[in-house]
Amino acid sequence: MAFNLTTNEEQAALVLVQSCLDGMGGQRPSDLDDDPFTWVWPHVLLDNGWSSQEAESTWNDLLDKGVVYEYDENDYVLSDDAYHWLDTIWREQ
């Protein structure tokens, strides 16, 4: 599956997958196959330079495009399809 993301959305998705990898000690998105939940949070975008307005808009776009989904109320997960796709475009960070 491929995702039709803007450059900004792709950058945000890469930042989110990196935050998952940092949390579990992986090296590339495919390493997340061993992680049962790939939790992500909007504040990660803020912490990485997006303004509040940019982060909110980008986060909503990622939700709309299925990169991120709400697992439970206010608990969000990076979709398996998204991190598998991100693995195909991954460059050493």
Secondary structure, DSSP 8 states (H G I E B T S, - for coil): ------HHHHHHHHHHHHHHHHHHT-SSGGGGGG-S--EE-THHHHHTT--HHHHHHHHHHHHHTTSEEEEETTEEEE-HHHHHHHHHH----
